[in-house]
Each structure stands twice: as C-alpha cells, then as structure tokens.
Amino acid sequence: MKHILLPTDFSENSWNAIVYAIHFYEKMDCHFYLLHVDKASANNTTPSVYGVSTGVLNDTYITNAKEHLKQFIKRISQQFPRNNSHKFFTLSDTGSFIETIRRHIYERKIDTIVMGTKGATGLKKLLIGSNAGDVITKVKCTTLIIPENAIYTPIKEIAFPTDYSLSYELGHLQPIAEILERYQSALSVVHISKKNDLLSITQQRNKDLLEEYFTPYTKSFHQLTNSKIEEAIQSFIASRNTTIIAMVAKNLNYFQQILFHSKIKNISYHTDIPFLVMHDT
C-alpha cells in the first residue's frame, strides 16, 4: 500500500498533478490524500479582522476548502473509472505550509508527495520560494514534481544526470529502482563535464556503485562533454524517450546550475517532463 500526498491550491496546475498521480499509480494499491493548506489565515496575527474573529475566519477558510476538495473528488469520480485499489481522502488545514506538510507526512506515513509547478519558471525560480521549491528543499520525502504542461505517458526512460561527485545510499536510489521494476523501463545515467577529463578515483567509485546497484535493470551510462553543459543535457533529453528526470536532493545545487540554467533561451524539456526528487531515508 502506497500513501500519496497531493497538495492542492485548487488550480488547474494542481489538478494536472492529481491526474498524473492517478495514472502513475494506476495498478497499485494507494491511499491518496488531497491536502489544502491555507496560509493566509495563519499569517493573520491580529485577534480580529473587520470585527470578525480570527477563529471564525479560520473556520470559514476550512469550510470553503472542504467544499473545493469535495468538488475535486467529484471531478475525479467523473473523469476516472472506479478503481478499487484507490481510496481518496481530503485534508484541509491552516498554518505554515511546510510544517503542515511535514506533520501530515508523519501522521499519514506518506511515501511520496506529488505536486504541480509551473514548468516554464524552471528550477532556479522554483527554488526561490514557491511551494514546490520549498517542499523539495525542506521536506525529507520523495517528491514527484509535475510541470503544468506534463501529460502522463508510460514510463519508458528515467534520466539520472550526475557528476559522480556524491555517493548514493540505498535510500536515495530505491524510488528509481521501484519505478524501473514496476514499468520495466530503462535508466540512463548521464555524466556531464565541460572537459573530457578522466574520472577521479572517487567519481569512478561512485559510478561503480550505481552500476552495481542497478545491475538487475536495463541501464546505460553516457558521457557528455560540452563547454555549455546546459545545452548538452538539453540535447540529450530532447533526443530520447525520457519520461522522468531523477535527482537527489543533496545535489540540488548541481541541478539548479545545470539542468535549469536561466541563460538558456529555449529550454523546453523541463516544461513537460516530471522530475523526481529523492531524499535519504
């Protein structure tokens, strides 16, 4: 049984993430938790607003949120055939977005967060302060980010860009292995460098670890050399059947600089390809 958290602000962007999640976990037993967190009422530090107590406002926000959540559940039932393996629950809360996410992860034993983001902004802007950026940098839970233009397709290939500078523990890599096994998909490990240098001893050791861990699965290792690293990875992904980009949270600075560099004018792949962010468990 998988426990999936689906944060929503009731936008079409968040709805798209819900749709993707339902398709992604179609053949798995899942509990889906649709969560809306109202931060506006939490930011209200005065005892009343225009004569209305903060407590009443909080109750109003929650009541409205519950109604919106009911509409989303109704929309799910209308759009998707009944799946006895899927159960949906609604959660509405007020307070700090991140603290609320953390609490529900603990209480509901959440395995993965699936949430939407505006892909056109790229990760660089994403990391500055959006909800998705805050989640992948501040919440230790595997997170699948669904760009606004993403449409679910069967998972054919996972691209895992790396500079081999970090070692990966089993907790980092398990989400990738689960997807590879579930969908019989392929893994492409992509090393990008500006110069055609040999790997250091540490880098070679980390590459060997990846080869050993993913022995049971279809995999390939690729070396890209380009003075413009951003263009190299752009071209690689654009030329393949990549359906998910995987990254490890502790290496996010690397991905911010390379995968979603703001100087590339025509980046398109990250606007419609989801990316999986993995944390050490």
Steps between C-alpha positions, in 0.01 A plus 500: 500500500631839396405820679512797263464864605350734241529866609255717310416868473202411277675629188498313170872457555441303819215311334740390227732357767210304649411359158863401442519329840184296438642374170848446643369280784218343298595140576602549862306497824502863611357738752498848349481797735390826339629776726424870491692728735375855546793722590312830492314438822818374665671830418229696675645594840225740608213376716239620251461630147224755440331378814515133405705280732796313361344174614190569292717584200691174541171310514386677184821419316475135600133480403575647156800269459291195585246598235773542238650164599159335458481645151841356417393156628184525287712597201722197556199267512365650177827487308638163614335158508459355845822340623457287810874526566475876550349680797483878531504710815474876540694713745462874561725691736628844590852591600851485366499315169824311563426415863154377402647285222753353744231421756277320252797306363562370851136439594397337171829317442534662158728328247496763225381855445365576153449868424485736207712796406524743213770334291581811301650667805770233528658370816704815555189705569336200659764495771448864589177456687218312328319224685660231284844649551451512875381140509791350307758693701346491848293181522671162521260300289522370145326758281377473143469847345252526211547801269181668385531367143584141595275229360535148635656247266631152589839528668753402233821654628629672812787742449733527798756777439797490735852631537590189708623731773259367763455149628145369510355296781230242438238738634584743222464250217208282608229719338674466163530122539130474583402684183738297284353177633138611487508630144786291357652829390862593434745716692742739333777622728643816348834648600556854381836675504644808335824324419576150384678413824538155648290423805670541833532202733199622698292557189586155365406343832162674495440394141582140591250521786226606258588222256487240775176624655314511170636167370152337480361775279541627146748783523755697304776744591567809294785750497423849372776750440406853414624839609134593532377232737143625493476451124652151524239365739228684312596325177532160667154502652337653194635219280368214714183352650569650840184508709643586843811683614630375836717696739623468856407779739847541647628577151239764415754778453649297216164466329411863553815604317487242223154369422303820540748775425325831442731601212367236264233668292315204355490242775195289433552160656448610856165657418337164437719230656446424871796484730543273796685637802629239741609545860704272720261298714 
